[in-house]
Structure formats: C-alpha cells, structure tokens
Amino acid sequence: MKTFFNQLFDYNFFCNKKLIAYCNELDSVPVKSKELFSHVLNAHHIWNARLREEKSAFNVFDIHEPNTWEEIHYENQRATFDITSHTDNFEKRISYESSEGRLFANTIQDVLFHIINHSAHHRGQILMDLRQNGIEPLALDYIFYKR
C-alpha cells in the first residue's frame, strides 16, 4: 500500500506543481480557478491534520493567492509522505469531525484515496474554467504522467 499511495501522491504532486507554475505565468487567474485550487489545498491540509489527529490551520473555503500555492502544496505533500511512511496499517479506522461538526470514521486508505480523487476532480473543474476563460488548459491525465 505504501508504494501504491506514494505513486499516486507523486502523480498528484506533479499535476499540482505543473498547474501552480502554469497559473503563476498567467496575467490573471480566473476567480473560480483560484477558489477551486485553494479548496484543493485546504482539503488536503485538513485531511492530513485529521490523519495526524491535529487541528488544521485552514478552513475548507479559505482563499489563497497563487503566489502562496507552491508553499502550501509542498507542505501538504511532505505531511502526506510522512503519514504514509509511518503507517503500517492502512485499514486502520480513524475518527474525525467533518467541517459541519458531524463525527465519522474511515480507514486511512479511504482518506488517502479521497485526497487523490478530490484533487483530480477539482483539477478537472479548474481546467474547464481556464478553457471557458480563453486559457488553454494543461493535459494532466495520469497516463500522460506515466508516459
């Protein structure tokens, strides 16, 4: 499982890093794209904090300026690799409180996969938003990464 998640998070890191660099080259990042990518960063940070049984420094819908994305992204990635490196039982259930204050429990592997899937989902929305704003989107498909 460690190898599997490390590969997925390498892909996630690669895509986010490319998207950050691309957006930092633009004259202006569309508002919706800024909101969506901030949400991706926030959610990743929040899930890392839950896995570590810590309090997150971010709220779900905090907005970050593109020039701060790289630092937040790097810290998210570093924290996730620390989590995967020190996890021996990915089927262990963790309890946490949702942003709405409800209590839930999920396995570590479910949470880690959710981070990847959530990020990919919103990156797709960002790429669509860029296109709708006349900006050619990047190709960030997994198979392109693996090639």
Backbone hydrogen bonds in HBPLUS format (Angstrom, degrees):
<---DONOR---> <-ACCEPTOR-->    atom                        ^
c    i                          cat <-CA-CA->   ^        H-A-AA   ^      H-
h    n   atom  resd res      DA  || num        DHA   H-A  angle D-A-AA Bond
n    s   type  num  typ     dist DA aas  dist angle  dist       angle   num
A0005-PHE N   A0001-MET O   2.86 MM   4  6.08 175.1  1.86 162.2 162.4     1
A0006-ASN N   A0002-LYS O   2.79 MM   4  5.91 157.9  1.83 151.9 159.3     2
A0007-GLN N   A0003-THR O   2.93 MM   4  6.11 153.5  2.00 148.9 155.3     3
A0008-LEU N   A0004-PHE O   3.04 MM   4  6.37 160.4  2.08 149.7 155.1     4
A0009-PHE N   A0005-PHE O   2.83 MM   4  6.00 162.3  1.86 153.4 158.2     5
A0010-ASP N   A0006-ASN O   2.88 MM   4  6.00 137.8  2.07 137.2 148.5     6
A0011-TYR N   A0007-GLN O   3.06 MM   4  6.34 158.5  2.11 147.5 152.4     7
A0012-ASN N   A0008-LEU O   2.88 MM   4  6.19 159.9  1.92 147.6 153.6     8
A0013-PHE N   A0009-PHE O   2.87 MM   4  5.89 156.3  1.92 137.9 144.4     9
A0014-PHE N   A0010-ASP O   2.89 MM   4  6.10 161.8  1.92 149.7 154.6    10
A0015-CYS N   A0011-TYR O   2.93 MM   4  6.20 170.1  1.94 159.5 160.8    11
A0016-ASN N   A0012-ASN O   2.96 MM   4  6.10 171.4  1.97 152.4 155.3    12
A0017-LYS N   A0013-PHE O   2.83 MM   4  5.89 159.5  1.87 150.0 156.6    13
A0018-LYS N   A0014-PHE O   2.96 MM   4  6.18 161.3  2.00 151.5 156.3    14
A0019-LEU N   A0015-CYS O   2.91 MM   4  6.13 163.2  1.94 153.7 158.6    15
A0020-ILE N   A0016-ASN O   2.82 MM   4  5.99 158.5  1.86 151.4 157.3    16
A0021-ALA N   A0017-LYS O   3.00 MM   4  6.20 169.8  2.01 151.4 153.9    17
A0022-TYR N   A0018-LYS O   2.91 MM   4  6.06 160.1  1.95 149.0 155.1    18
A0023-CYS N   A0019-LEU O   2.89 MM   4  6.06 165.7  1.91 150.6 154.2    19
A0024-ASN N   A0020-ILE O   2.91 MM   4  6.09 151.8  1.99 150.8 159.0    20
A0025-GLU N   A0022-TYR O   3.10 MM   3  5.31 148.5  2.20 102.4 112.0    21
A0026-LEU N   A0023-CYS O   3.14 MM   3  5.21 146.6  2.26 100.1 109.8    22
A0034-LYS N   A0030-PRO O   2.98 MM   4  6.30 156.5  2.03 155.7 163.2    23
A0035-GLU N   A0031-VAL O   2.90 MM   4  6.20 157.6  1.95 154.1 160.4    24
A0036-LEU N   A0032-LYS O   2.87 MM   4  6.07 164.0  1.89 151.1 155.6    25
A0037-PHE N   A0033-SER O   2.90 MM   4  6.05 168.7  1.92 152.6 155.5    26
A0038-SER N   A0034-LYS O   3.01 MM   4  6.01 155.2  2.08 141.9 149.3    27
A0039-HIS N   A0035-GLU O   2.98 MM   4  6.16 151.5  2.06 143.1 151.2    28
A0040-VAL N   A0036-LEU O   2.96 MM   4  6.31 150.2  2.05 145.6 153.7    29
A0041-LEU N   A0037-PHE O   3.02 MM   4  6.29 164.9  2.04 151.7 154.3    30
A0042-ASN N   A0038-SER O   2.83 MM   4  6.06 162.4  1.86 151.8 157.4    31
A0043-ALA N   A0039-HIS O   2.84 MM   4  5.93 170.8  1.85 154.4 156.9    32
A0044-HIS N   A0040-VAL O   3.06 MM   4  6.20 165.4  2.08 150.1 154.2    33
A0045-HIS N   A0041-LEU O   3.03 MM   4  6.21 161.5  2.07 148.0 153.2    34
A0046-ILE N   A0042-ASN O   2.82 MM   4  6.07 159.0  1.86 154.5 160.8    35
A0047-TRP N   A0043-ALA O   2.88 MM   4  6.10 165.7  1.90 156.6 159.5    36
A0048-ASN N   A0044-HIS O   2.97 MM   4  6.19 158.0  2.02 147.6 154.0    37
A0049-ALA N   A0045-HIS O   2.96 MM   4  6.21 158.8  2.00 147.6 153.5    38
A0050-ARG N   A0046-ILE O   2.93 MM   4  6.24 153.9  1.99 148.1 155.5    39
A0051-LEU N   A0047-TRP O   2.92 MM   4  6.16 160.9  1.96 151.3 156.0    40
A0052-ARG N   A0048-ASN O   2.96 MM   4  6.20 139.8  2.12 144.3 155.8    41
A0052-ARG N   A0049-ALA O   3.16 MM   3  5.00 124.4  2.49  90.9 105.3    42
A0053-GLU N   A0049-ALA O   2.85 MM   4  5.85 103.5  2.45 135.5 154.1    43
A0054-GLU N   A0049-ALA O   2.74 MM   5  4.76 173.2  1.74 143.5 145.8    44
A0053-GLU N   A0050-ARG O   3.05 MM   3  4.81 153.9  2.12  97.8 105.8    45
A0062-ASP N   A0059-ASN O   3.32 MM   3  5.51 173.6  2.33 116.0 114.9    46
A0068-THR N   A0065-GLU O   2.83 MM   3  5.61 166.5  1.84 131.2 135.1    47
A0069-TRP N   A0066-PRO O   3.19 MM   3  5.17 152.8  2.27 101.9 110.0    48
A0072-ILE N   A0068-THR O   3.35 MM   4  6.61 167.9  2.37 155.8 159.1    49
A0073-HIS N   A0069-TRP O   2.80 MM   4  5.91 167.8  1.82 161.2 165.3    50
A0074-TYR N   A0070-GLU O   2.88 MM   4  6.02 163.3  1.91 149.7 154.2    51
A0075-GLU N   A0071-GLU O   3.07 MM   4  6.25 162.4  2.10 146.1 150.7    52
A0076-ASN N   A0072-ILE O   2.89 MM   4  6.15 157.1  1.95 151.6 158.4    53
A0077-GLN N   A0073-HIS O   2.95 MM   4  6.20 164.5  1.98 154.8 158.5    54
A0078-ARG N   A0074-TYR O   2.89 MM   4  6.11 165.9  1.91 154.3 158.2    55
A0079-ALA N   A0075-GLU O   2.95 MM   4  6.07 162.6  1.98 148.8 153.3    56
A0080-THR N   A0076-ASN O   2.95 MM   4  6.18 157.2  2.01 149.6 156.0    57
A0081-PHE N   A0077-GLN O   2.94 MM   4  6.20 164.8  1.96 157.4 160.8    58
A0082-ASP N   A0078-ARG O   3.01 MM   4  6.21 146.4  2.12 141.9 151.6    59
A0083-ILE N   A0079-ALA O   2.94 MM   4  6.23 151.9  2.02 145.2 152.9    60
A0084-THR N   A0080-THR O   2.84 MM   4  6.18 167.3  1.86 159.5 161.5    61
A0085-SER N   A0081-PHE O   2.89 MM   4  5.86 152.2  1.97 139.1 147.3    62
A0086-HIS N   A0082-ASP O   3.15 MM   4  6.24 139.3  2.32 139.3 148.3    63
A0086-HIS N   A0083-ILE O   3.23 MM   3  5.35 131.4  2.48  98.0 110.2    64
A0087-THR N   A0084-THR O   3.43 MM   3  5.16 168.4  2.45  99.5 102.1    65
A0092-LYS N   A0089-ASN O   3.21 MM   3  5.57 164.9  2.23 110.8 114.0    66
A0109-GLN N   A0090-PHE O   2.86 MM  19  5.05 153.4  1.93 156.8 147.8    67
A0108-ILE N   A0092-LYS O   2.94 MM  16  5.97 138.2  2.12 158.3 168.4    68
A0094-ILE N   A0106-ASN O   2.73 MM  12  5.62 163.8  1.75 159.7 158.4    69
A0106-ASN N   A0094-ILE O   3.04 MM  12  5.62 145.5  2.16 152.3 157.3    70
A0096-TYR N   A0104-PHE O   2.93 MM   8  5.56 155.6  1.99 150.9 154.7    71
A0104-PHE N   A0096-TYR O   2.91 MM   8  5.56 160.1  1.95 163.9 169.1    72
A0098-SER N   A0102-ARG O   2.71 MM   4  5.22 165.0  1.73 155.2 157.4    73
A0101-GLY N   A0098-SER O   2.86 MM   3  5.12 161.9  1.89 111.7 117.1    74
A0111-VAL N   A0107-THR O   3.09 MM   4  6.42 157.6  2.14 150.8 156.4    75
A0112-LEU N   A0108-ILE O   2.90 MM   4  6.16 166.9  1.92 158.4 161.8    76
A0113-PHE N   A0109-GLN O   2.95 MM   4  6.04 162.7  1.98 145.7 150.7    77
A0114-HIS N   A0110-ASP O   2.90 MM   4  6.00 148.7  2.00 140.1 149.5    78
A0115-ILE N   A0111-VAL O   3.01 MM   4  6.35 152.8  2.09 150.9 157.0    79
A0116-ILE N   A0112-LEU O   3.32 MM   4  6.68 160.4  2.36 148.3 151.9    80
A0117-ASN N   A0113-PHE O   2.91 MM   4  6.14 174.1  1.91 159.2 160.7    81
A0118-HIS N   A0114-HIS O   2.74 MM   4  5.71 166.3  1.76 155.8 160.1    82
A0119-SER N   A0115-ILE O   3.03 MM   4  6.10 158.1  2.08 142.5 148.6    83
A0120-ALA N   A0116-ILE O   2.99 MM   4  6.24 165.0  2.01 154.4 158.3    84
A0121-HIS N   A0117-ASN O   2.93 MM   4  6.08 160.9  1.97 149.9 155.4    85
A0122-HIS N   A0118-HIS O   3.10 MM   4  6.32 169.1  2.11 150.9 153.0    86
A0123-ARG N   A0119-SER O   2.83 MM   4  6.01 150.2  1.92 149.2 158.6    87
A0124-GLY N   A0120-ALA O   3.04 MM   4  6.24 154.7  2.11 146.9 152.5    88
A0125-GLN N   A0121-HIS O   3.22 MM   4  6.65 148.2  2.33 139.9 148.4    89
A0126-ILE N   A0122-HIS O   2.87 MM   4  6.16 152.6  1.94 147.6 155.4    90
A0127-LEU N   A0123-ARG O   2.87 MM   4  6.15 161.9  1.90 154.8 158.9    91
A0128-MET N   A0124-GLY O   3.06 MM   4  6.28 152.2  2.14 143.5 150.9    92
A0129-ASP N   A0125-GLN O   2.89 MM   4  6.13 154.8  1.95 145.7 153.1    93
A0130-LEU N   A0126-ILE O   2.82 MM   4  6.12 157.8  1.86 156.0 161.9    94
A0131-ARG N   A0127-LEU O   3.07 MM   4  6.28 164.2  2.10 143.7 147.6    95
A0132-GLN N   A0128-MET O   2.90 MM   4  6.18 158.7  1.95 150.2 156.3    96
A0133-ASN N   A0129-ASP O   3.04 MM   4  6.23 124.8  2.35 138.1 152.0    97
A0133-ASN N   A0130-LEU O   2.98 MM   3  5.06 138.8  2.15  99.4 112.0    98
A0135-ILE N   A0130-LEU O   2.83 MM   5  4.97 160.1  1.87 144.3 140.2    99
A0134-GLY N   A0131-ARG O   2.97 MM   3  5.11 154.7  2.03 115.6 114.9   100
A0144-PHE N   A0141-ASP O   3.17 MM   3  5.38 126.0  2.48 101.0 114.0   101
A0145-TYR N   A0141-ASP O   3.24 MM   4  6.61 152.1  2.32 147.0 154.7   102
A0145-TYR N   A0142-TYR O   3.05 MM   3  5.07 116.5  2.47  96.0 111.6   103
A0146-LYS N   A0142-TYR O   2.93 MM   4  6.29 154.1  2.00 152.4 159.9   104
A0147-ARG N   A0143-ILE O   3.00 MM   4  6.16 134.8  2.21 138.7 149.8   105
